[in-house]
């Protein structure tokens, strides 16, 4: 017969050990659920503004799906976009820029109030999908500007190079009444597209 030691005895539990285990478990859970911090410090256009996260189901890895393109096989559907509502913002402005083609402007939507935009949300007057030259890969950045108030005019024309894109973006910092400090934060998401 094997002796069984300590099975029936009550072992006192130290409150210090219990607190340490609880704290350790909470720290582990927090570390697992933390989203990496986003910032705009590496972006030439919006490095001066606070950042927020934007996600898209229209990206496969870092590639915009073909449905978003304006190619023969595409559907010219604007990408799906989602972000959390930004405190202090009443309206959003979206720009999509082809960084490799003289800042060619592919998307410009003003006075956006939703924060979950389904794929194909933007009308063709606001969006033209990627269509780089055959065999080339271009980078397309989407910027979502969270604004305190609407602006008088969102500058730029889609489907054209935007040499003054920095000026267009910075002009959003002045609202329709002339108040400055209008940009609360800027979210951005980047993807590539390669033409066949």
N, C-alpha and C positions, 0 to 999 in steps of 0.2 A: 504494500500500500504506500502510495506517495504522499508525503506530507504537503498540505496546502497552507501556505503562509500568508497571513494578512488579508484573507478574503472576507472575513466577517468583522474585521475591526474597522471602526470609523477613523479615517485619517483626516486630521484638521487641514483645512485649506487656507493658505495665507491670503489675506485680502490684497496684499501687495502683488502676489503672483497673478491673481485673478484680474486686477486692474491692468497689469503689464500685458497680459494676454489679450485683453479686450482692446487696449490701445494699439497693440501690434496688429491685431486683426483689422481694426478700423483703418490704420495707415496703409495696410496692404490693399484693402478694398478701394481706398481713395486713389492709390497709385495706379490701380488697374483701370479705373474709370476716368482718369484725367485725360482730357483731350489736349494734344500738343498745343502750345501757345501759338497764335498766329500773329504775324506782324508784317508790315509793309516796307521794312527797311531795305529790302533788296529790289524794290520796284522803282524804276526811274520816274514814274508818273505820280505815284501816291505815297511815297516814303514819308511825307510830312504828316500823314493822317493816321489816327488809331485804326486798328484792323479788326475785322470780325470774320468768322468762318462762313464760307459758302460751299455747298455741296451740289453735285449733279449726278443724276442717274444716267445722263447722256454721255458720260465718260466711261470708257473701258480701259482701266489703267490710266494712262495719260493721253488717250486718243479719243477725240470726239467721234461718236458713232456716225455711220454713213447717212442715216436719216436726217442728220442736222446739216448735211452738206448741200450745196447748190450745184452738184455735179449731175451727170446723166443718171446715175444710180441713186442719187439722194432724193430727199423729200422737201428740202429747204425748211425743215422744222426747227424752230428755235429750241435750244437745249432746255431740259428740265433744270430748274434751279430751286434751291431751298436755303433759307437762313433763319436764324432766330430773330424775332422783332428786336430792334435796337432802341433802347431807352432814349427818349428825347427826339426821335425821328418821327415825322408824320408822313413822309413820302420818300420814295427811292427813285434813282435814275440808273439805267443800265447802259453801259457801253461794251461792245465787243470789238477788239482791235487785233488785226493781223500784224504782229510785231515785225515780221520778215518782209513786209510789202509796204514800206513807207507809212506804217500805222494806218493801213487801210481799214476803214470803219465798216463793220459788218452788222452791228446792232446798236440801235439807239432808241430807248424807250424812256419816256418821261412820266412823272406823276404816277408811278407804280405804288400801289398800297398793299398788295398781297406780298407774302413772304414765301409762298410755295407756288411756283409757276410750273404748270405741266409742260411737257414737251409739245412744241407747236403753239405755245401761248401767244407769241408775238405775231402781229399781222405782217404781211409781206412789205407793207410800207415802212416797217420798223426794222426788218431783219432780212439779210441775205446771207446764206450759209457759206462756209468755206469752199473755195474753189481755186486752190493754188495751181500753178502750171503743172502739166503732166509730169509725173515722176518726182515732184518736189514735195518736201514736208515743210509746212509752215506752223508757227506757234500762234495760237489764238488765245488772248487773255480776255476774260470777262470781268468787268469792274461793276460793283454794285455800290452806289453812293447813297448813304443814309443821310437825309437832309432834314433840318429842323422845319423848313417851310419850302413850298414850291418856289421855283425860280421863274424869272420872266420868260426866258427862252433857253432850251437845251441846244447848244450849238453843235454843228456838224451835220453832214449829209451822208447817209449810208451809201455803200457801194462806190465809195471814192476814197483816195488817199487823204489822210487827215494830218497834214504837216503841222497844224496848230493844235494837235490833240491835247497837249499840256495846257494850253490857254483855255480850251473848251472845258477841260476838267476843273481847272482852277476857278473858272467863272461860276461854277456851282456853289462856291463858298459865299456868294452874295445872293440873298433872296430877292423876290420880286419887289419888296419894299425898300431895298437898298441896304438891309442889315447884313453885316459881315459875320463870319464865324458860323456859316450855315451848314457846313459839312460836319456831321457828328462823327462818322467813321466810314471806312471804305472796306468792303469785302471784295475778294478776288479769287478767281479760279482759272487755271491754265490747262490747256490741252493742245495736242498737235493734230494735224490732219495731213494725210499724204494722198495726192491725186494719183490715179492709176495711169 
